[in-house]
Every structure is written in C-alpha cells, then in structure tokens.
Amino acid sequence: KFAMVAPDVQIDDGKGTILISSEEGETEANNHRKLSDFGIRNGTRLQADDFLQDYTLLINVLHSEDLEKDVEFEVVGDAPEKVGPKPAEPTPRNITNGSDDGAQPSTSTGKMI
C-alpha cells in the first residue's frame, strides 16, 4: 500500500522496538506475532523508514470494531504518491591544482637551466 521497498518499522515510543527490519532474518520471529504482543494499541504510533527511497512515514494505529467481515485492517488517509529510488549520487571528479580540465601533473625529468 505504501510502496516501500526495504522498510524498517519501529514503535515510535523512544525505546526503539523494531517490528520489521530490512536486514534479512533480523525480525523474522515477529512475523506470526500480533500487534498486541508488542503493546501496540489504539493510539500507538509507528515509524516506517525506507532508506533506499529516502522515505519516512508515521503511522497512527486506531482500533475500530466497524471493519467489514474478514477485513483485518484498513488504511485511512492519503497514501503518498509512489516514490521511486533515490537519485544516484553524482560521481566525484578529481581536481588537480584547482583545475578540473583533466590536466595531469608533469612527469618530465629534465634539468632546469
């Protein structure tokens, strides 16, 4: 729903409890646990980060008894536009003696007169 590629999700409570990690296998044990197992209740905030897209999202968890049958959750509000990967960093250029014209230092071994 949020077009995240490699999300890291933690409870926004100052303790840094990580629910989902983009590091493979790091939070695999959490996959079958319920949100309530982590103390997540009505009003809890989650922070989701996707470093690959330079994208952070705050999620407010609200409990509701009014969901349709067989619906476990619903995203309410505006989901962000699909975000693409971060633009590549510009390639650094070597600058010699304050010039960026590509000139290289002299390698001659001649004597000075």
Secondary structure, DSSP 8 states (H G I E B T S, - for coil): ----SSEEEEETTTT--EEE-SSTTTTGGGTT--GGGGT--TT-EEEEEEGGGTEEEEEE----S---TT------S------------------BTTB-S------------
